[in-house]
Amino acid sequence: MKLHELRMKLHQYLRHVWTLSMVMSKFPKLRTSVPNEGQILWQREVQSESTKDDDGNRSLWVDYCMNSTIHGFKYLVGNKRTTIERIWWFIVCLLSLYGCGRLIHSVYTKWDQDPVVVTFAEKPAPVFSIPFPAVTICPETKVRKKDLDFSKAYEFYNDELLWQFMAAEQMVKLEALLQVCDFSFGLQMNNDSYADNVVQVLQKLAIPFEDIFVMCGWRAVPIDCRKFFKRTLTDSGICYTFNSLAANELMRQDQLHDEYEYTLENETAKFWNMDDGYSSRAGGDTYPRRTFGAGIRAGMYLILKVRKKDMDYLCGNSFQGFRVHLHTPDQYPRTTNQFFRIPLSQEVSVSVDPLLIDTGPNVRQYKPNRRLCYYNHERYLRYFKVYSKFNCDIECLANYTLHMCGCVPFSLPRDKEARICGLGMVPCADQATSVLEEMDIVHEFNKSENFLDKCNCLPACNAIVYNTEISQAGFDWRKLAENIDLLSDELDEMELSYLSIHFKVARFIPIKRSELFGLTDFLANCGGVLGLFMGVSILSIVEILYYCTLKPIMARTVSNSRAENLTPIIKSTLILPPTEYGLAAATQRHRKEVGKW
């Protein structure tokens, strides 16, 4: 009976063990190990056998290649791809990257060096949107005969026996006129290095205003010439300028000497500047003066005169009449390079074709060395308040002449310390002008220091150029005077000339400096190149940043969290029946016997 009960209990126990083993077999095996610290393993929810490592996990590089939107990278990984395939795709990806780099570099060079283009504007502009040109008139006759007969004074001065009998005052006048006459002889006669009083002498000898202007008209209305033309000092001596900026608006008078004035213009420009043009508050009579149409009736006219007895054929190299220079109101006149002549007894009609260079607002964001121009507030000039390439060139010439000769010609701006070049320094000043003009071409052969680089006289971003067409005809004013009974003894001793200046057209097409290749175009070109070669987009770049920054940090955080919260491993133990059944003692004896073997 006891044996039978023992067998029944053993049978129930074995069934219990068998049932427990069947239940345990249906649960997944517990993880018995964790990754080593510093080794980050990646496991996708869905993996193909060709991309699994030996342990079924994936590294950061493999995971990026399989998920990246950049074409070709997914072929660099995978267990089922041979080494030759991977090498082939690696070379293809390198060639694509090289092609992208070369093309993007060329796009960047274009964007960096040529971001601006100069084209014609879409719409014409009226002439009243720009000022009428400033007009500077210089008589070829520099002195009246009663003050100095230049030809006779020169003969005495050039004679070795007679020059010592000349009066000192007469010699001073002659030496002053030698600096303004178109007269290439006798510059070596005087070796004086400085002539600090030359301007005062020229002002005393200058032809009076009433001996130059007979009649003036503006927009078909006669005007007082004295109100329109103001005295100006130029390289041709004492001249008269119409429609120029006031002296305190054009020049920095606190930086200049106080020995004499360069210009006597005092009318201010309240509603105009070169960068912004005329203000909406500017009326029809604003300053600088402007006209509202084309043709002679919308321009200005002048009748000029020269006394026959004052003509000198030696000082002006036989040229008689007047020299005229047209320029913008914000430029200081310099008649050496740009002028035209008005002969005596001739009618000269000047048709002005304006050329406005306007810079668009989208170009303002570029640096001056990229757009190749300056706005007025971007470039400081020591002697001028208004920047223009013309003013910058004048200041550059003054500085270079002072550097080379130790003095400055009387017509150029200077400070209180600089002195005026005398006749002995005129050849040096002329040489400085020639060297400065030729410095650009010399710099092409010799890459040493260039003085023009210090000047850095880029064009102004907004500028006006007055192109002229000149027609000329005989002005038989004596016949006209006879017919209207105006001929008198005073007029019979004069020679008259007629000058008219007007715009050629009422509207003109400006030249516009605009953006050719901006930042948007640069990014679009780079995106097109990257998309064509690699299939790269903005999100592809974000992916790279994500795999380099956010994902490794988050993965490490998750890995550490799992390691801390990992459930302890429960070791499986064999459940033995109670000792009263005698099975446990038999099992222990069996283990001891096995241990002995």
Secondary structure, DSSP 8 states (H G I E B T S, - for coil): -HHHHHHHHHHHHHHHHHHHHHHHHTS---------TT---B--SS--GGG--TTS-B-HHHHHHHH--STTGGGG--TTS-HHHHHHHHHHHHHHHHHHHHHHHHHHHHHHH--EEEEE-SS-EEGGGS---EEEEEES--S-TTT--HHHHHHHHH-TTTGGGS-HHHHHHHHHHTTTSS--SSGGG---SB-TTHHHHHHHHS--GGGTEEEEEETTEEE-HHHHEEEEEETTEEEEEES---HHHHB-TTTS-SSS-SB------SSEETTTEE-TT--TT-SS---SS-SGGGSEEEEEEEEGGG--TTTTTT--SEEEEEE-TTS---TTTS-EEE-TTEEEEEEEEEEEEEE-GGGTTS-HHHHT-B-TTTS--SSBSS--HHHHHHHHHHHHHHHHHSSB-TTS---SS--BB-GGGHHHHHHHHHHHHHHHHHHHH--S--HHHHH----BSSEEEEEEEEEEEE--HHHHHHHTT---HHHHTEEEEEEEEEES-SEE--EEEEESS-HHHHHHHHHHHHHHHT---HHHHHHHHIIIIIHHHHHHHHHHHHHHT-------------GGGTHHHHHHHHHHHHHH-
